[in-house]
Amino acid sequence: TQEDLDKAKKKGEKVKASMKGIMSWMKKLNELNQTSNANTASYEAAAEEILDVDAVLKYFAANTYLASLDSYQSDEAHNFCIGYHDGKVFAVPWDYNYSFGAFDIMNASDYINFSIDNPVVKVNMSERPLLNVLLKNDNFRKRYENYLLDCCKIACAGGTVTGTDLAGKSYTNTYEPYYFKK
């Protein structure tokens, strides 16, 4: 029917508009990835324009802390999920069954000595632009390191934040605007 054709056309237009936005986002991310001086205010503003920087930094801090390498941080670059909200990309925690060094490259020594400064395996950081764009900026790297410290504090507190300086700052709250309607 004509009504079905009109619905399909509208749906196609939505997909086309979404693809245009995704391609624009990828272009901006790759431009930032290739920037030689990441420690400028304009670089930070450009990154914050396309990324929910704190959400992505928290994701990579937790993923690094857990050594969950069956993910974006390995040569396979899979088992990760990103979302798009209000023009910005955020990372969604996903598929942690190979955490704690259980991915095929780890032994106890590799796991304990996994680099938090270069948290990738079998690839270069530049091959992971979502991570590289953030960690090559000193201010973003400091925030990432603070989130890694938060992971340590949470683990030392027995997996809870009650009675710590992290109480009320749950990582779940990072995703609340995207998934939980009040």
C-alpha positions in Angstrom: 0.0 0.0 0.0 1.0 3.6 -0.3 1.0 4.0 3.5 3.6 1.1 3.8 5.7 2.7 1.1 5.6 6.1 2.9 6.6 4.4 6.2 9.5 2.6 4.5 10.6 5.9 2.8 10.6 7.7 6.2 12.5 4.9 7.8 15.1 5.0 5.0 15.5 8.7 5.4 16.1 8.2 9.2 18.8 5.6 8.4 20.4 7.8 5.8 20.5 10.7 8.3 22.0 8.5 11.0 24.7 7.2 8.6 25.6 10.8 7.8 26.0 11.5 11.5 28.1 8.4 12.1 30.3 9.1 9.1 30.9 12.7 10.3 31.7 11.4 13.9 34.2 8.9 12.5 35.9 11.5 10.4 36.2 13.8 13.4 37.5 11.0 15.6 40.1 10.0 13.0 41.2 13.7 12.6 41.8 13.9 16.4 43.6 10.6 16.3 46.1 12.0 13.7 46.6 15.3 15.6 50.2 15.6 16.7 49.5 18.1 19.6 46.7 16.8 21.8 47.4 19.1 24.7 45.4 22.1 23.5 42.1 23.6 24.6 40.8 23.3 21.0 41.7 19.5 21.0 39.9 19.0 24.2 36.8 20.9 23.0 36.8 18.9 19.8 36.9 15.6 21.7 34.2 16.7 24.1 32.0 17.7 21.2 31.9 14.2 19.9 32.5 12.0 23.0 30.9 11.7 26.4 34.5 11.9 27.7 33.8 10.8 31.3 31.7 7.9 30.3 34.3 6.6 27.8 37.2 7.2 30.2 35.3 5.3 33.0 34.6 2.4 30.5 38.3 2.2 29.6 39.5 2.5 33.2 37.2 -0.3 34.3 38.1 -2.4 31.2 41.8 -1.9 31.8 41.5 -2.6 35.5 39.8 -5.9 34.8 42.2 -6.7 32.0 39.1 -7.5 29.8 41.0 -7.8 26.6 38.5 -9.8 24.5 37.4 -6.3 23.5 38.2 -3.1 21.7 41.6 -3.0 23.4 42.9 -6.1 21.6 43.8 -6.9 18.0 40.3 -8.3 17.5 38.5 -5.1 18.4 35.3 -6.8 19.2 32.9 -7.3 22.1 32.4 -3.7 22.8 29.4 -1.5 22.4 29.1 2.2 21.9 26.0 4.4 22.0 25.1 7.7 20.5 23.1 10.3 22.5 22.7 14.1 21.9 25.5 14.1 19.3 28.0 12.3 21.5 29.3 8.7 21.7 29.6 6.9 25.0 30.8 3.4 25.7 28.5 0.7 27.1 30.1 -2.0 29.4 29.7 -5.3 27.5 30.9 -8.9 27.6 33.2 -9.3 30.5 33.5 -13.1 30.6 37.2 -13.0 29.6 38.2 -10.5 32.3 41.1 -10.9 34.7 43.5 -12.0 32.0 41.4 -14.9 30.8 41.8 -13.8 27.2 44.2 -16.0 25.2 47.3 -13.8 25.5 47.6 -13.7 29.3 49.5 -15.6 31.9 49.9 -14.5 35.5 52.9 -12.3 34.8 51.3 -10.6 31.8 48.1 -10.0 33.7 49.9 -8.5 36.7 52.1 -6.4 34.5 49.4 -5.3 32.0 50.2 -1.7 31.1 47.7 1.0 32.2 49.7 3.5 30.1 49.4 1.5 26.9 46.3 -0.6 27.6 46.2 -2.5 24.4 47.5 -5.9 23.2 48.7 -7.0 19.8 48.0 -3.5 18.4 49.3 0.1 18.6 47.3 2.7 20.4 46.9 4.6 17.2 44.9 1.6 15.8 42.3 2.2 18.6 41.3 5.9 18.0 38.6 6.0 20.6 41.1 5.2 23.3 44.1 6.9 21.8 42.3 10.2 21.3 41.6 10.4 25.0 44.9 9.0 26.4 47.2 11.2 24.3 45.8 14.3 26.1 47.4 14.9 29.5 44.1 16.1 31.1 42.0 13.2 29.9 44.8 10.8 30.8 44.8 12.2 34.4 41.0 11.7 34.6 41.5 8.1 33.3 44.2 7.5 36.0 41.8 8.8 38.7 39.1 6.4 37.4 41.6 3.6 37.6 42.2 4.6 41.2 38.5 4.6 41.8 38.4 1.0 40.6 41.1 0.1 43.1 39.2 1.8 45.9 36.0 0.0 45.0 37.7 -3.4 44.9 39.5 -2.8 48.2 36.1 -1.8 49.8 34.8 -5.2 48.9 33.0 -4.1 45.7 31.0 -1.4 47.3 31.4 2.3 47.8 29.4 2.7 50.9 31.3 4.7 53.5 34.0 5.8 51.0 34.6 9.0 49.1 33.0 7.3 46.1 29.6 6.9 47.7 27.0 8.4 45.5 29.3 8.5 42.5 28.3 5.1 41.1 29.6 4.2 37.6 26.0 3.2 37.0 25.0 6.8 37.2 27.2 7.5 34.2 24.7 5.7 32.0 21.5 6.9 33.8 20.8 9.7 31.3 20.8 7.2 28.5 18.9 4.2 29.9 17.0 5.1 33.0 14.0 7.3 32.7 13.0 9.2 35.9 
